[in-house]
């Protein structure tokens, strides 16, 4: 029998192509040739995505180090963490890294709930950044399988403690 208080991980699988996201035919429809051209551009950018996401991870880690040190305005640093993770969240699914999108979303929601920063909040941010590092290092595409589900379940538990 399952415990009603046990959080369940939710994986949202967005469409992987632009064609799956837009209206085709009828008023306000997208030109299919333009859509195909845009998908070609995205496919060509996919090779660069891992470089971009690694750069974003470095930005997150630097912001986290500043947050952890207690230097600067913690709420301003959290805003930076939010912005970088929001960018990562937005790009992940476009390039097949749905877990980056999910973890980025968890981190954004976590930061939005924070009205102060203490050791507990710093640790929660660290856990999310560590999860992103695992995804990027192992290049876990899609939902990441069992490992991805475990990561999301752990993050859900952390988020519930805010």
NORPE-V749328 format. One record per residue. N is the residue number from 0. PSI is psi in degrees with one decimal (none if undefined). OMEGA is omega as a letter, one per 20 degrees, with the letter a starting at -180 (none if undefined). Layout:
BEGIN
n = <N & N>
psi = <PSI & PSI>
omega = <OMEGA & OMEGA>
END
This chain:
BEGIN
n = <0 & 1 & 2 & 3 & 4 & 5 & 6 & 7 & 8 & 9 & 10 & 11 & 12 & 13 & 14 & 15 & 16 & 17 & 18 & 19 & 20 & 21 & 22 & 23 & 24 & 25 & 26 & 27 & 28 & 29 & 30 & 31 & 32 & 33 & 34 & 35 & 36 & 37 & 38 & 39 & 40 & 41 & 42 & 43 & 44 & 45 & 46 & 47 & 48 & 49 & 50 & 51 & 52 & 53 & 54 & 55 & 56 & 57 & 58 & 59 & 60 & 61 & 62 & 63 & 64 & 65 & 66 & 67 & 68 & 69 & 70 & 71 & 72 & 73 & 74 & 75 & 76 & 77 & 78 & 79 & 80 & 81 & 82 & 83 & 84 & 85 & 86 & 87 & 88 & 89 & 90 & 91 & 92 & 93 & 94 & 95 & 96 & 97 & 98 & 99 & 100 & 101 & 102 & 103 & 104 & 105 & 106 & 107 & 108 & 109 & 110 & 111 & 112 & 113 & 114 & 115 & 116 & 117 & 118 & 119 & 120 & 121 & 122 & 123 & 124 & 125 & 126 & 127 & 128 & 129 & 130 & 131 & 132 & 133 & 134 & 135 & 136 & 137 & 138 & 139 & 140 & 141 & 142 & 143 & 144 & 145 & 146 & 147 & 148 & 149 & 150 & 151 & 152 & 153 & 154 & 155 & 156 & 157 & 158 & 159 & 160 & 161>
psi = <136.2 & 149.6 & 125.8 & -18.3 & -5.6 & 118.3 & 145.8 & 131.2 & 141.9 & 123.4 & 124.4 & 120.1 & 98.7 & 158.9 & 142.3 & -8.3 & 158.4 & -35.2 & -30.0 & -8.3 & -9.7 & 160.8 & 131.3 & 119.6 & 146.7 & -178.0 & 136.5 & 9.4 & 156.0 & 143.5 & 120.7 & -31.5 & -42.3 & -37.4 & -44.1 & -40.2 & -41.2 & -40.1 & -34.4 & -40.8 & -45.5 & -42.8 & -39.1 & -28.4 & -18.2 & -34.7 & -30.3 & -15.0 & -45.0 & -34.3 & -44.0 & -45.8 & -32.2 & -38.9 & -41.1 & -38.2 & -40.7 & -41.9 & -43.9 & -44.3 & -39.3 & -44.2 & -41.3 & -42.6 & -40.4 & -43.0 & -45.9 & -34.3 & -19.9 & 3.5 & 148.8 & 179.8 & 114.6 & -38.8 & -34.7 & -39.4 & -40.8 & -35.2 & -40.8 & -44.2 & -44.4 & -49.2 & -45.2 & -45.5 & -31.2 & -42.1 & -44.1 & -41.8 & -44.1 & -32.3 & -30.2 & -55.6 & -30.6 & -25.2 & 17.5 & 10.0 & 69.5 & -30.0 & -37.5 & -41.1 & -46.4 & -45.8 & -39.7 & -40.2 & -44.1 & -44.3 & -41.4 & -46.0 & -38.6 & -49.3 & -39.2 & -31.1 & -18.8 & 128.9 & -1.7 & 164.9 & 117.6 & -172.7 & -37.8 & -45.3 & -39.6 & -42.3 & -39.1 & -40.7 & -43.5 & -43.0 & -40.7 & -42.6 & -39.8 & -40.3 & -42.0 & -39.8 & -42.1 & -46.8 & -44.6 & -45.2 & -42.9 & -1.5 & 54.1 & 102.4 & 164.8 & -137.1 & -1.9 & 7.0 & -147.8 & -40.9 & -41.3 & -42.3 & -39.4 & -41.6 & -47.3 & -39.2 & -43.4 & -40.3 & -35.6 & -41.7 & -41.0 & -45.5 & -32.8 & -15.9 & -2.5 & none>
omega = <a & r & a & a & r & a & r & r & r & r & r & a & r & r & a & r & r & a & r & a & a & r & r & a & r & a & r & a & r & r & a & r & r & r & r & r & r & r & r & r & r & r & r & r & a & r & a & a & a & r & a & a & r & r & r & r & r & r & r & a & r & r & r & r & r & r & a & a & a & r & r & a & a & a & r & r & r & r & r & r & r & a & a & a & r & r & r & r & a & a & a & a & r & a & r & r & a & r & r & r & a & a & r & r & r & a & r & a & r & a & r & a & a & r & r & a & r & a & a & a & r & r & r & r & a & a & r & r & r & r & r & r & r & a & a & a & a & a & a & a & r & a & r & r & a & a & r & r & r & r & a & r & r & r & r & r & r & a & a & a & a & none>
END
